[in-house]
Structures are given as structure tokens and as C-alpha cells.
Amino acid sequence: MNMADSAQDNKPLRGIRVVSMEQQVAGPYCTQMLAHQGAEVIKIERPGSGDSSREMAPILKNDKGEVNSGYFMRFNLNKKSITLNTRSDEGREIFKGLARQADVIVENFRPGMMQKLGIGYDVLSNLNPRLIYASISGFGTLDQYKGPYSDRPAYDIVSQAMGGLMHVCGQAGGPPTWLGIALGDIYSGVMAAYGITLALIHRQHTGEGQYLDISMYDNMASLAERYLVAYSLTDQVMSRGKEKFIAPWGPFQVKDGYVALIVATESDWAKFCTAIGHDELIGHEKTKSGPARAANMESFIGPIISEWFMQHTKQEVTEILLRDGMPVGPVQDPREVFECPHIKARDLIVETNDPIVGPVKLIGSPLKLSKSPEQLTEPVPSLGQHTDEVLRTLLGYSAEQIAKARQAGVV
């Protein structure tokens, strides 16, 4: 047994088979999380083109002119890829055969597409009552929660906008700002993986599978809970750049960039004032509470603390405030994060040997389990790399049957 096999056998989801009709980010991120923890993930892709993310930048090329997508690499480690035309009768039968042997189905296509193909949960659960079927969509799919937007398509930026996050991100007086990451997709993938784990536990107790309805809109609204609850309790709509309850809070400019700081309690405010040499601000009428400081940041507190920040570097500010137990950290660019000694100590960055472009460093699992610490680092699969293997070992196809299916465009 090699080290990779040993690491796989030590993972909590070993023996769990996931079949995924996935594309782009939300579905692939979910299944990559499951694959990181030992699940066998069989990724279904369109013959000829595959997941559309395979054509997205950055495109990496080797000396032979072969290419691979850095975008695709982000979400597809440790998976198997098969090509399957689910619009054909045989393709649908193959998918059903895989569903019979699967523990989990994951899909993130437009609502109703799987039903139109005849491979929705209603069909598959009859074939496999233990099946856990996770559907990730923009606005949800369960009939009992059907709303006016249920049939709409959605991308990440739409969910961020409608969920309330974009409204509060950006500078005062400026436009709303996309958060800079596909949070609607990624967090929905995380919630799908969490839901699948719960459903596996439920099945262990009852023997029953179930349908999981993951809505990107729901997820983004749940992340905006601070602003939604503030509105519920105070009838105030919080806006970009105008904090009402806590201050100082935010990135503050220093000599060589920015540092991030939050002063959340009165004891922290006292520590902060002492650290910057302004004890006279402790107990001042304009600084006696978080809301008071927030109301007086621009006219009173801001200029005082900004002057102190601008006299120091990121490292100096961080060291000074940390000495007094303040929560503070430098605003780091990707290069700084990638080279951070703490990130390296946490084993977050993994190296995999891509068959096309060679060794590449990617982001591994952020979860740390003491009983299975090893990272799984199988490279992303080439399109259809495991088609023959899966058809042969799971469905009993002969070489002749596989050849006929390929000739007919089924795989």
C-alpha cells in the first residue's frame, strides 16, 4: 500500500460514493470538499467539451502545446471524470446505473433540468431509496418552499446582490461592491457538503435517503444576518461605509499599506487608547460606547487615530497592538498569504503533479482532523479519464460495449 492509499483509507468519508452532475463552482466546490475527506467522487461531464470551467483562464500550457485550466484546477482535485451524454437513452440508463450504486448525487444545474432528462430525484430515489440527492440552485427547488424566483437562473454575483451583502460592501457614497470571491457559489458548496454529511448521519440511523435543497439566495441572506437582524430590531437600514454600532472597525491606512482592526468592547477601547498614547479618549463623552464612537468616527476619533496609524508600518502596528491583546492583522495580498509562514505551518497549500503542466501548488482542505491529518493531492482528472474504468468496474461493461457507446456518442 502506498502513502496515497494509506491517507485515503484514513479519511472519514472513505467508502462513500458521490456521483456529480456539476459545473463551474458551487457543485464542484461541494464535491471537492467531500473528496478531500476520502469520498469517491465521479464527475459527469459532457462528451467533447466537459465542464465549461475547463476553458476558463488562467490557461496553462506545456512545451507540447497541451493545456489545462487553472480555473478548473481550483475545484476538482481528487476526483474521477467520465463523459456521458445524458440526453441519449443509453446515457440516461448509465446514469441511473451509477445512481443505484451511489450514496450521494450532487447537481447544480438550472432548476427542472434533471427532471426533464428523466433523472431527477423522483426517479432516482425509487431506484435507490438510500440515495442522498443534493441540488444547489439560485433560489431553491423544493415545492413546499417554492417562491416567485424559484425558476430563475443565478450566478454568484446575483446571489450576493439579492442577499444583501453587496449593499453593505464598499465605500460610503460609492457603488455596491462584489466581495471579490465567488462567495455565493463557494459558501453554497460548503453548506451542501454540510447538509450531505448530516444526511449521511440521518441515513445511518434510519436507512433513508433524502433530498437536499440548497439555495444560493438563502445562503447569502444568512451571511448578511447582522444587517438583517439590525433592521429587524432597530428598523435601521445599514449602509456602505457607515457603521452604526462598533468603532473603530475596518482597514486603516499605515505607511506601507493597511491593517485590519476591530475594537468590539470597552476594555479593548481602553487598551487601544493606551497603546496609541491617547488615554484622554478613555471615558470621553464621544467615545463612551460603540454606537457613540461610530457616530463620532469621522468628525472626532478618525483624525486622531489616523495620524497615529500613518506614523507606523503594518508590522509595527500589528506588533504594538498585539502586545496589548488587540485583534489586529495586516491586509495581505495573495503573494503575502502564499508566502506566510503560518499558512505553510497549517499545511493549507498543497502540491500536486499535474500530468500536463507538472507540479502546481493549490489550496487544500482547511479542515484539520487529528485522526486523518494527511492531505489528499490527486491531480484534477483529464476529460473522461475514468470513463472506461467506471463503466467496467461499476456497471460491468465489456470493452466491446464501451467501444460501441463511444462510437454512438454516449460517452
Number of C-alpha atoms within 10 A of each C-alpha: 5 6 10 14 10 12 17 22 15 16 21 16 18 16 13 17 21 26 23 25 23 24 22 18 24 28 28 29 25 29 33 24 24 28 29 26 26 24 24 23 27 24 28 25 23 18 18 13 12 20 21 13 18 21 16 14 12 13 13 14 13 12 8 8 8 10 15 22 18 18 18 24 20 17 26 24 26 23 24 25 22 23 25 27 21 24 12 15 13 17 18 18 14 19 19 20 17 21 24 17 17 22 24 25 27 25 25 23 18 16 21 12 13 18 12 10 13 18 18 18 20 11 13 22 20 11 15 19 14 22 27 28 26 25 27 27 27 28 25 23 21 16 8 6 10 12 12 7 12 17 16 12 13 17 15 21 19 17 25 26 20 15 22 19 21 22 20 21 17 16 13 13 10 10 13 17 17 18 15 7 10 17 21 29 29 20 18 28 25 19 18 27 21 15 18 24 15 12 22 23 12 14 17 12 9 10 12 16 20 19 19 20 18 23 23 31 24 18 22 25 20 15 17 18 15 12 20 18 12 15 13 11 9 8 10 13 13 17 18 17 14 15 20 17 17 18 25 21 16 15 16 19 18 21 13 11 14 20 21 17 20 17 20 17 13 15 10 16 25 17 20 23 15 16 17 16 12 14 15 10 18 18 13 12 10 18 21 14 19 22 16 17 24 21 20 15 21 11 9 13 18 16 12 14 18 13 13 14 20 17 11 16 18 22 13 15 23 19 15 16 19 14 10 13 12 20 14 18 19 20 16 15 8 8 8 11 13 17 11 12 11 11 12 13 9 11 17 17 17 15 17 16 14 17 13 16 16 11 12 13 13 19 15 20 18 13 13 13 11 7 9 16 13 19 23 23 17 18 21 23 20 17 21 21 14 18 20 18 15 17 20 15 10 11 13 11 16 13 12 9 13 17 14 13 17 16 10 12 16 21 26
